[in-house]
Amino acid sequence: MFRYLLCSFALVLLYPTAIDLYLVGLPQIALDLNASESQLHMAFSIYLAGMAATMLFAGKLADAIGRKPIAVVGAAIFLLASLLGGSAENSQTFFIARFIQGIGAGSCYVTAFAILRDTLDDQRRAKVLSMLNGITCIIPVIAPVIGHLIMLKFPWPSLFTTMAGMGLLVCILSIFILKESKPHQPVTFNKKEHKHSTAGKERPQESFFETFFISRLIITAIGVTTILTYVNVSPMLIMGTMDFSRAEYSSIMALTALVSMLASFSAPFALSLFKQRTLMFSAQLLFALAAAVLGFSDLFEFSNSLKLTGFGLLCAGFSIGFGVAMSQALGPFSLRAGMASSVLGIAQVCSSGFYIWLMGLLGVSALHMLIIILAVGGIISLALIQLINSPIRSNLNEEIASTP
């Protein structure tokens, strides 16, 4: 089991590292490539576009030929793209490298979630995904610091050499440590479900049009949109509206990342005491509370400390609820876990990009952009959690009720 966890964590970490590690080198990259920093910020969207473009195909292939080949190829693509990015002599080549990096990272990302679905039961998967989310939250803090230390001695291409090294490490882990986890038959970890399914009833088809999956897809997409909106508008809010310095901004982001990490690592212990539904409700209530705090601080012009409290509530809500919602979304799928991971990833990336683009097009301020997604998204998610329960639990209740 340890080998699957190690490889899954390594596969997922390529995605945030490629976002955060090179940011410290943007001024020097812009100078060397004769491009503006604003132009190079497009590399973030291009990277996400590469991820979204490949996720569906990667998930389908992972279900068809196995998890291990896709993990190896994805890590190899990431490695080569990182080397290309480090050797780029103009912005066009740099953008191409970033797009291809997204292809590699997207392949690894969906494969990791498919592996976790293959190897863990529902409760353990929720705990592991919460811990994985906590580790992911560390990257935005650690990666810029590592990047800064690297650039004290070496030029900016060394940042991409470091990414290539990570890709090589993940590739080696995938080749020599990772074992194929793709099931040949539907896998269930629920004894009651197995008992009923073998009593003459056919197992439900693994459809992406079931209301339960769609509800969890919407909840996870709203969660990712919320946290990415916060990351996107935080410089404007903290250094612009709130008038903090760049050093203070870094400290604030580190503190909110710490809140996310602590909430994520506490979620597995909370799952031992409370139901998954309780944690999901708690996460949405934290989102609603964050919206209220930020709204009141804006309306009555309270001190900046109240806004910072809202940011902390936002990060805690995402960290508590996201792992559980992702686990529930993947739960109904065993033979199509790769495709399920792909559909979830695409929905999360596309909804985030569309919301941020739409709010920018409408001229909505940074703070109001954050309040809207917190309030509206929280209400929608609470309604979905209340109205749509796990199909396995519903089916069992119906069968138990009908038993003479």
N, C-alpha and C positions, 0 to 999 in steps of 0.2 A: 504493500500500500504506500509506503514512503516514497518509492520511486515515482509513482503517479503524482503524488502531491508535489514533489520536488520539480518534476518536469513541467507540470501545469503552471506552477508559480513562475518558473523561468520563462515559459512561453508567453504568459500574460504581461510580464514586466517589460518586454520589448516595446510594447505599445506606448506606455507613458514615458519611458526613457527617451525615446526618439522625439518626443515633444519637448521635454524640459532640458535635456542636456546641452543642446546647442544654443539656447536662447542667450546665454551670457556672451557668446561670440558674435551676435548679430551685427554690432557696429563694425567689427573688423571684417566680417564676411561681406557686408555691404560695401565697404571701402575697396576690398580686393576684387569684387565682382562688378564694380561700377554700377551699383544699384542702391536705391534708397532703402532705409530700414522698413518703411511702410510697404514697399514692394515685397521685401523678403518675408513680411508677416503673412503674405499670401501662402507661403510654404506650409503654414498650419492647415489652411483649408485644403490645399492640394494633397497633403498627407492624409487627411480624413477622407478625401475623395478616393484616394487609392485604397484605403481600407474598405469603404463602402462598396466600391466597384468589384472587389474580389471576394467579399464575405460569402455571398450566396453561392458562388462557384466552389469556394473552398469547403463550405459546409456540405454541399452535395457530393463532392469528391471524397470527403472524409467518411460519409456514410456508405459510399460505393466501394472504395478501395482500402479504407482504413485510416485511423488517426495518425499512425506513425509516419507514413509517407508524406502526408501533408505537413506535419510538423517539421520534418527534415527539409523538405523543399522550401517551406515558408522561411525557416531560419537561414537557409542558404541564400535565398533572394534578398533577405534583409541584410545579410553580410555583404553581398556584392553591391547592393544599392548604397550602403554606407561608404564603401570604398569609392564609388562613383561620386557621391556627394563631397567627399573630402578632396577629390582631385578636380572638382568643377572649376572652370576658368571663366564661366559666365553664368548669368542668372538662369538662362534657359536650361542648361545642363543641371544646374542645382535643383530647379523645379522638377525636372524629369526624375532625378535621383530621389527626391522626396516622395513623389508619386509611387515609385517602385518600392521604396521603403514601406509605404502604406500597404502595398500588396503583400509584402512579406509579413508585416506585423498583423494585418487582418487575418491572414491564413493561420498564424500561430494563435491568435486570440480565440477564434471560434473553435479551433481544435482543442484548446485547453478546457473550455467549458464542456465540450463533448466528452472528454476524458473523465472529468469530474462526474458527469451524469452517468457514465458507464460504471464507475467504480465505487460510488458512495450512495448510501440510502438517503432518503429525503432529509432527515434530521441532521445527519452528519454533513451532508452537502450544504445545508443552510449555514452551519457553523463554519465550515471551511471557506465558503464564499465570503462570509463576513470577515474572517481573518485575512483573506486575500485582498479584500477591499481596503483593510487597514494597512497592509504592506504597500499597496498601490498609492495610498495617501502619503506615504513617506517620500516617494520619488520626487514630487514637485519641490520638496525642501532640500533633499540630499543632492539631486542632480545638478542644480545650478551651483552649489558649493563645490562639487567635484569638478564641474566645468571650469569654475574660476581657478581652482588649484592647478588644473591641467594647463590653462592658458598663462599661468605665471611662468611656466618653463617652455611651453611649446606653442606653435601657431594654431589657428582655429581648425585646420584639417585634422589635427590630433583628436578633436572631439568626435569626428566621424570615424576615425580609426578605433577609438574606444567603443563606439557603437558596433563597429565591425567585429571587434573582439567579443562583445556580448553575443552577437549573432553566431559567431564561431562556437562559443561555449554552449549555447542552446542547441546548436546543430549536433555537437558531440554528445550532449546529454540525450538528445532524441535518437541518435543512432545506437549508442551503447547502453543507455540506462532505461529508456522508455520501452515498455512492452506494448504490443498491440492490445487495445482494450475494446475494439469494435465487437459488439455481440452479434452472433449469427441468428439468435432467436431473441424475441422480446424478453427483457430482463425486468423482474419485479422484485423489490426488496420488502414488500408488504405481504406478510403471511396471510392475512385475512383476504387481501385482494387475490392472492394466488389460489386460496381455497375456493373462493367463489368462482374464479375464472375457470377452474378445472372441473366445476360441477355442471358442465354441459352448456356453459355460456361462453360466447365468443368474446375475446378481448376487444375493446373499442379500437377503432382505427386511429392511427396517430395523425390526426388532422390539425392543420394550422387555423382552421376556421371554427374551432370550438370556442365557445364564449369564455371559458376559463383561461385558455391560453391568450386570447385577445385581451382580456382584462389585465393579465399580468404583463403582457407586452406594453400596454398603455401605461401602467404604473411604473415600470422600469424606464420607459422612454421619458416620462415626465420627470423622474428622479434624475436621470442623466442630464436632461435639458436644464434642470434647476442648478445642478452643481457646475455645469459648463457655463451657464449664464453668469453665475457668480465669479468664476475664474476670469471670464471675458471682460466683465465690467469692473472688476475689483481695482485695476489701476486708475480708472476714471473716478471711481467713488472714493477710494482711500487717499490717493495723491491729489486728485482734483477737487471734488466736492468737500472732502473732509480735511484737506490741506495738510496731510502728513508728508514727511520727507521720503525719499526712496529707501533709506535705511529703515525707517519706521514701517514702511510698507512691507519690506522683507520680513521684519519681525512679526507683523500682524499675520501675514500669510503663513508663517511658520507656526504661530500659535493656533490658527484655525486648522492647519494640517494636523497639529497635535491633538486637537479636539476630535477630529475625524478618526485618527488612529486609535485613540483611547475608546471611543464609542464602538469602533469596529471590533476591537479585541475584547470588549466587554459583552458584545452580542452573543458569542457562543455560550458564555456563562448564563446570560439571561434566557437563552433558549432551553437551558436545563431546568429553569424555574417556571417559565411562561410559555404559552402557546405561540406558534408562529403568527397567528392572526393578531394576537395582542401586541407583538413587536411591530407589525405592519401598521396597526392603528396608532401606536405611539409615535412612529416615524412621521405619519401624516399630521398628527396633532402638533408635533414640533415644527413642521413646516408652517402650519396655520399660525402658531404662536410667533414664529419668526416674521411672518408677514405682518402680524398685528404690531409687533415691536418696531419694525422698520417703518410701518405706516404712521404710527404715533410719533416716532422720532422726527419724521419728515413734516408732519402736519403741525406739530407744536414746537418744532425746532429745538428738540432736546439735545443734550450733549452727545458728542461722538461715541462715548462709552456705551450708550444704548444701542447705537447702530452696530457696534462691535459685538454686543450681546446677541443681536439678531443674526449676525454672520455665524456665530458659534452655534446657535440653535439650528440654523440651516445645515451646517456641516454634520452636526450630530444626528439630525433626522435622516439625512441621506445615508450615513454610515450604518445606522441601526436597521433601516428598512430595505436597502438595496439587495444585500446578499440573500435575504429571505425571499424577496419577490422573484429574484432570478432563479433560485432553487425551485420555487413553485412553478415557474414558467417552464422549466426544463423537465419537471417531474413526469408529465404524461408521455414523454418520448424516450424510447430506448433505441429502436432501430433508426430513428431520424434525429438523433441528438445533435449531429453536426448541422443539419439544416435548421433545426430549432435555434441553435446558437447563432447561426448566420442571420436569421430573420430578426432575432432580438437585437443583434449588433447593428444591423442596417437601420432598424427603426430608431434606435437610440442616437446614432450618428446623424441621420437625416432630420429627425425632429429637432435636435439641438441646433443644427445649422439653419434650418428653416425658421425657427422661432427667433433666433438672434438676428437673422437677415430681415425678417418681417418687422420686428420692433425697430430696427435701425432705419428701415425704409419709411416707417410711419413717424419717425422722429421722437420716439418715446425715450425719456431720460433713462440713464443707467439704473437709478434707484427704483423708478417705477417699473422698469423692465423686470427687475428682480422680484418686486412685490407682486406683480401680476401672475408670474408663473408659480410663485409660492402659494398665493391665495386660490387661484383658479385650479391649478394642478392639485393642490391639497384636497379641495372639495371633490373633484372628479375621482381622485384615488380613493378617498374615504367612501364614496358612493359605490365604487366597484368592489372594494373589500367587503362592504356590508351586503351587497346584493348577490355576489357571485362567489360561491364556496368551491372547495376542491371537488372535482367530479368523482374522485375515488370515495371520498367520505359520503357524498350524496348517494352514490350507488349502493354503498354498504348499508346506509340507513334505510333506503327503500327496501333492500332485500331482507334486512332484519325485521322490518315492519310487516313484510308480507309472509314471513315464516310462521306457520301455524303454531 
